[in-house]
Amino acid sequence: MKSSLPVPPGAAGQHDDAGPAAAGACRYPGCGHPARARAGDGPGAPPRYCGRTVAEDRGEHGAAEVTHTALTAFRRRQELAGADPGNGRPLTTAITRAAAIRDDALAAITRLSAQLDGTLGQLGAVAAQLAAASPEAAEAQAEAVRAETAAGLEAARAELAGQAARAQTAEARAAAAQAITAMQAAQAARADAEARAAAAQTAQAQALRQAAQAHADAEAAVTAAGQAAREQASQARAEAGAAITAARAERDTALAAATAADARHQDARDQLAQLRDDHQRHAAALAAAHQAQLGALDETITGLRARLQRAEADADAGRAERQHLTARPHETATRPAATP
């Protein structure tokens, strides 16, 4: 009887894609660059990958930038082996596959047992029919059939057990191979992490030295700055004292000048008041004199007007007199002479 159970792919020969890389060379599949040097003299295995970022052709997905590390190398091996590169749990996948194969084997054993039970039932019915015809022959034939059936059942059970054992062995081998690959990737990742940690320790030590030097430089700069600040403060205080003294002298001079100016201003105010009083008196005198002159002028004008009126009256009287005198000779001449 041949087994019809599926055999998991990659159970054997899963790591036939590439042999171990040469010592000192990058273990990334297809990379020929040397592995990067260890940072410092720390413990741990030497680096196995170059750490370079290289463009890789991913077919329909185009080119992708990949850094050669233990994790990317493990994923690349999975891709080359036809496995899912995103599967980060190979042991869980192998255990799940083994459980599925075990369930298939148990289901096949159950079906075969049911078939054997049906066959035994049919054989029992045939034996009953034969016993009715010839009990001895029927019993002998039934015993032979039972023996043959029991042997077939045992053989089937042995074959199924062998198939299950072979499937479990193959799956265990696949799981072991994946576990070895995962362990190698973990070791590579640990070595890479140790190398990175050593590099980080070296960088930290260098940073500490730089920080100490920077602290010393800062303290020296602070000391120099403090000294310069003190000198500048002393010079500033001296300059400020001189400036205050000069300002005070200027203030005293300004106060004296202001006092003198106030005195001159007061004198000017007094003189202005005196001039204003003199002007007012002079203006009053001028006004009185002008008023007197106006009064005298009015009186003169009034006298002149009176004289003018008298002169006009005298002139009118003289004209009347002249007219009268002129008229009398005319009347005498034109008057008729009186008869004697």
C-alpha positions in Angstrom: 0.0 0.0 0.0 1.4 3.4 -1.1 0.9 6.5 1.0 -1.4 9.2 -0.4 -0.5 11.8 2.3 1.2 15.0 1.0 4.8 15.4 1.7 5.7 19.1 2.8 7.9 20.8 0.3 11.4 21.9 1.4 11.7 19.0 4.0 15.0 18.0 2.6 17.6 19.9 0.8 16.2 23.3 1.9 19.6 24.8 2.3 21.1 23.7 -1.0 20.8 27.2 -2.4 24.3 28.2 -1.3 27.1 26.8 0.7 28.7 28.7 3.6 30.4 31.9 2.6 34.2 32.1 2.7 35.8 33.4 5.8 35.7 37.2 5.9 33.2 37.5 3.1 29.6 38.7 3.3 27.1 35.9 3.8 24.3 37.6 2.0 23.3 35.5 -1.0 25.1 36.6 -4.1 27.2 39.3 -2.4 31.0 39.2 -2.9 32.0 42.1 -0.7 34.0 41.4 2.4 32.3 41.5 5.8 32.6 44.7 7.7 35.4 45.0 10.2 34.7 44.6 13.9 34.4 47.9 15.8 36.9 47.7 18.6 38.2 44.6 20.4 35.0 43.6 22.2 33.7 40.1 22.7 31.4 38.1 20.3 31.7 36.6 16.9 33.1 38.7 14.1 30.7 40.4 11.7 29.4 38.2 8.9 27.8 40.8 6.7 29.1 43.8 4.8 26.3 46.2 5.9 26.2 47.8 2.4 23.0 49.1 0.9 22.7 47.7 -2.6 19.9 48.0 -5.2 18.4 44.5 -6.0 16.0 43.6 -8.8 12.7 42.2 -7.4 11.1 41.4 -10.7 7.7 42.9 -11.2 8.2 45.0 -8.0 11.2 46.8 -9.6 14.5 47.5 -7.8 14.7 47.9 -4.1 17.4 49.2 -1.8 18.5 46.4 0.6 21.1 46.6 3.4 23.0 43.4 3.8 22.4 42.2 7.4 21.5 38.9 9.0 17.7 39.6 8.8 17.7 40.7 5.2 19.9 37.6 4.3 17.4 35.3 6.0 14.5 36.8 4.1 16.5 36.6 0.8 17.2 32.9 1.4 13.5 32.4 2.1 12.6 34.1 -1.2 15.1 32.0 -3.1 13.7 28.8 -1.5 10.2 29.8 -2.5 9.0 30.5 1.0 7.2 33.6 2.2 9.9 36.2 3.0 7.6 37.9 5.5 7.2 34.8 7.6 9.3 35.5 10.7 8.1 32.4 12.7 9.4 29.3 10.9 9.1 27.0 13.9 5.4 27.9 14.4 4.7 27.3 10.7 6.4 23.9 10.9 4.5 22.8 14.0 1.2 23.9 12.4 2.0 21.9 9.3 2.9 18.8 11.3 -0.4 19.1 13.3 -2.3 19.3 10.0 -0.5 16.2 8.7 -1.2 14.4 11.9 -4.9 15.3 11.7 -5.0 14.0 8.1 -3.4 10.7 9.1 -5.9 10.3 12.0 -8.8 11.0 9.7 -7.5 8.4 7.2 -7.1 5.8 9.9 -10.7 6.5 11.1 -12.0 6.2 7.5 -10.1 2.9 7.0 -11.4 1.5 10.3 -14.9 2.3 9.3 -14.3 0.7 5.9 -12.9 -2.4 7.7 -15.8 -2.6 10.0 -18.2 -2.5 7.1 -16.2 -5.2 5.3 -16.2 -7.3 8.5 -20.0 -6.9 8.7 -20.4 -7.9 5.1 -18.1 -10.9 5.7 -20.2 -11.9 8.7 -23.3 -11.9 6.7 -21.7 -14.0 4.0 -20.4 -16.4 6.8 -23.9 -16.7 8.2 -25.2 -17.6 4.8 -22.4 -20.2 4.4 -23.1 -21.6 7.8 -26.7 -22.3 6.9 -25.4 -24.4 4.0 -22.4 -26.1 5.6 -21.5 -25.1 9.1 -18.0 -26.6 9.1 -16.9 -25.2 5.8 -18.5 -21.8 6.6 -16.7 -21.7 9.9 -13.4 -22.6 8.3 -13.8 -20.1 5.5 -15.0 -17.4 7.9 -11.9 -18.1 10.1 -9.7 -17.8 7.1 -11.4 -14.5 6.0 -11.1 -13.2 9.6 -7.5 -14.0 9.7 -6.9 -12.4 6.3 -8.9 -9.4 7.2 -7.0 -9.0 10.5 -3.7 -9.3 8.7 -4.8 -6.7 6.2 -6.0 -4.5 9.0 -2.7 -4.8 10.8 -0.8 -4.2 7.6 -3.0 -1.1 6.8 -2.5 0.2 10.3 1.2 -0.4 10.0 1.3 1.4 6.6 -0.7 4.3 8.0 1.5 4.5 11.1 4.6 4.4 8.8 3.2 7.1 6.6 2.4 9.3 9.7 5.8 8.6 11.1 7.5 9.4 7.7 5.4 12.6 7.4 6.2 13.6 10.9 9.9 12.8 10.4 9.9 14.8 7.1 8.1 17.7 8.8 10.4 17.5 11.8 13.4 17.6 9.5 11.9 20.6 7.7 11.2 22.2 11.1 14.7 21.4 12.2 16.1 22.9 9.0 14.0 26.0 9.5 15.0 26.1 13.1 18.7 25.9 12.1 18.2 28.7 9.6 16.4 30.8 12.2 19.1 30.0 14.7 21.8 31.0 12.2 19.9 34.2 11.5 19.5 34.8 15.2 23.3 34.2 15.7 24.0 36.5 12.8 21.7 39.1 14.2 23.2 38.7 17.7 26.7 39.0 16.2 25.6 42.1 14.3 24.0 43.5 17.5 27.2 42.7 19.4 29.2 44.5 16.7 26.8 47.4 16.8 27.0 47.4 20.6 30.8 47.4 20.5 30.7 50.2 17.9 28.2 52.0 20.2 30.5 51.5 23.2 33.4 52.9 21.1 31.3 55.8 20.0 30.1 56.4 23.6 33.7 56.3 24.9 34.7 58.8 22.1 31.7 60.9 22.9 32.6 60.9 26.6 36.1 61.9 25.8 34.8 64.7 23.5 32.3 65.7 26.2 35.1 65.9 28.8 37.3 67.9 26.4 34.3 70.1 25.7 33.7 70.5 29.4 37.3 71.5 30.0 37.2 73.9 27.1 33.9 75.3 28.4 35.4 75.8 31.9 38.5 77.5 30.4 36.2 79.7 28.3 34.0 80.5 31.3 37.1 81.4 33.3 38.5 83.6 30.5 35.1 85.1 30.0 34.8 85.8 33.7 38.2 87.5 33.9 37.5 89.5 30.8 34.1 90.4 32.2 35.7 91.5 35.5 38.2 93.6 33.6 35.5 95.1 31.5 33.4 95.8 34.5 36.3 97.5 36.3 37.0 99.6 33.2 33.3 100.4 32.9 33.1 101.4 36.5 36.1 103.7 36.1 34.7 105.2 32.9 31.3 105.5 34.6 32.9 107.4 37.6 34.7 109.7 35.2 31.5 110.3 33.3 29.5 110.9 36.5 32.1 113.5 37.7 32.0 115.2 34.3 28.3 115.1 34.3 28.2 116.7 37.8 30.6 119.4 36.7 28.4 120.0 33.6 25.4 120.1 35.9 26.9 122.7 38.2 27.9 124.8 35.2 24.5 124.4 33.8 22.9 125.4 37.2 25.1 128.5 37.4 24.3 129.4 33.9 20.6 128.8 34.6 20.8 131.0 37.7 22.5 133.8 35.8 19.9 133.4 33.0 17.1 133.6 35.6 18.7 136.8 37.0 19.0 138.3 33.5 15.5 137.3 32.8 14.3 138.9 36.0 16.1 142.1 35.1 14.6 142.0 31.6 11.2 141.5 33.2 11.8 144.5 35.5 13.0 146.6 32.6 10.0 145.6 30.6 7.7 146.5 33.4 9.4 149.9 33.8 9.2 150.5 30.0 5.5 149.4 30.1 4.8 151.9 32.9 6.7 154.7 31.2 4.9 153.9 28.0 1.6 154.0 29.7 2.4 157.4 31.4 3.7 158.8 28.1 0.7 157.5 26.3 -1.6 159.1 28.9 0.3 162.4 28.6 0.2 162.3 24.9 -3.5 161.5 25.0 -4.1 164.5 27.4 -2.0 166.8 25.2 -3.8 165.6 22.1 -7.2 166.0 23.8 -6.1 169.5 24.9 -5.0 170.3 21.4 -8.2 168.9 20.0 -10.2 171.1 22.5 -8.2 174.2 21.5 -8.5 173.3 17.8 -12.3 172.9 18.3 -12.4 176.3 20.0 -10.3 177.9 17.2 -12.5 176.3 14.6 -15.6 177.5 16.4 -14.2 181.0 16.6 -13.2 180.9 13.0 -16.7 179.7 12.0 -18.2 182.5 14.1 -15.9 185.0 12.4 -16.7 183.5 9.1 -20.4 183.8 9.7 -19.9 187.5 10.8 -17.8 188.1 7.8 -20.4 186.5 5.6 -23.1 188.6 7.3 -21.0 191.7 6.9 -20.4 190.8 3.3 -24.1 190.3 2.8 -24.8 193.6 4.4 -22.2 195.3 2.3 -23.7 193.8 -0.9 -27.1 194.8 0.2 -25.8 198.3 0.9 -24.1 198.5 -2.4 -27.2 197.3 -4.1 -29.2 199.8 -2.3 -26.8 202.5 -3.2 -26.7 201.4 -6.7 -30.5 201.4 -7.0 -31.0 204.9 -5.7 -29.3 206.8 -8.5 -31.3 204.7 -11.0 -34.5 205.6 -9.2 -33.5 209.3 -9.2 -32.8 209.2 -12.9 -36.0 207.4 -13.8 -38.2 209.4 -11.5 -40.3 212.1 -13.4 -39.4 215.6 -12.5 -41.9 217.5 -10.3 -43.8 220.3 -11.9 -43.1 223.7 -10.4 
